[in-house]
Amino acid sequence: MDMKDFLTQMGRTASSLRQQKKLTQMNVASKAGLDLSLVSRLERGTVNPSIGTLLKLAKGLDCNLKDLIPDTAQYSLEDITKDEN
């Protein structure tokens, strides 16, 4: 798995959590202090967010940061960092 897959999986998790809580992207954006378009891009996995952004997203979803992060046991460091070179 590469970084793109990692971000896509994280976005799907955020979207799923939001839908389970019956929240709209606008609700999450407002509560998190994030732009609506950023919440949308995060859910689609098209942006590599900072830790600060992830903390805000977790606040908006009323969850822990760890709930958003995919299980990294299935990833090697080389897979995740190869897109950064």
Secondary structure, DSSP 8 states (H G I E B T S, - for coil): --HHHHHHHHHHHHHHHHHHTT--HHHHHHHHT--HHHHHHHHHT-S---HHHHHHHHHHHTS-HHHHS--GGG--HHHHHGGG-
